[in-house]
Amino acid sequence: MTRYTVTTLAVGDSIIPGPELFWMNDFDKWHPLVFQVVLIQGPGITAIVNTGPAADLEPMNAGWASFLGERARLNRGDGEFVLDQLERVGVAPEDVTHVILTPLQLYTVSNVLAFPNAQIALAERGWVHFHTTHEHPHDNRGTSIPDEILVGLVTHAWPRVRLLQDEDEIAPGLRTWWSGGHHRASLVVEVDTDAGVVAISDTYFHARNVVENVPLGINENMYEVLACYERVRRTADVILPLYDPANFERHPGGRVA
């Protein structure tokens, strides 16, 4: 059976109000997030989950600050831009064979066109929602897929775009399933490793969401969230939330498996 290595890379940090992270909890607290790009490597496969925020953070940060205040802005340290982080671990943009996007937001899609040889995999449900929804309280077109990236995806990059079914396989030992909950394009990415199945997702921001069954506060469907957590607890050996700072305590150096 195919086994992969999994490494998580920090690409920025922020803080969010308690109820955004934990449903109806911690109204008087703000919690840290570390935004991450996950590198998955195995025979013939160099995949990344998400591509990190853009080089210019201001458009995204202006939007965040407009409804959460200035302290919600994303900060990025020296060397944390996604291409710098990949270079640090010996991966060039041309080496990446697959990009998996979950969900479709500025902090996931902004650099997707920087990987010229990668298959670009995203949930078909999320793609259809993007193209058929005119107004939505959570998904703004411009902050889901900006126009300049959308043009690339539907023109020169279109042959490399793969729309994922609710249960799908990227390669042997590397699977996805639609989880929803957070966004219509949210996925769980399952990776077979020597440490067991690693389950990567944005439907849970912190491990506590799943382990203690505390629903994500910023959710679009409570029942999808709870179903996701039940399945992950049942099938995963390693839970890897895409924004949990504690990932780097549980996995020193970001080396998950």
PyMOL commands that set and color helices and strands:
alter all, ss='L'
color gray80, all
select helices_A, chain A and resi 18-21+58-68+70-72+82-88+93-95+106-109+112-114+124-132+141-144+147-154+158-160+207-211+222-235+247-250+252-254
alter helices_A, ss='H'
color red, helices_A
select strands_A, chain A and resi 5-17+30-42+45-49+98-100+119-123+161-164+167-171+174-178+187-193+196-201+238-241
alter strands_A, ss='S'
color yellow, strands_A
deselect
rebuild
show_as cartoon
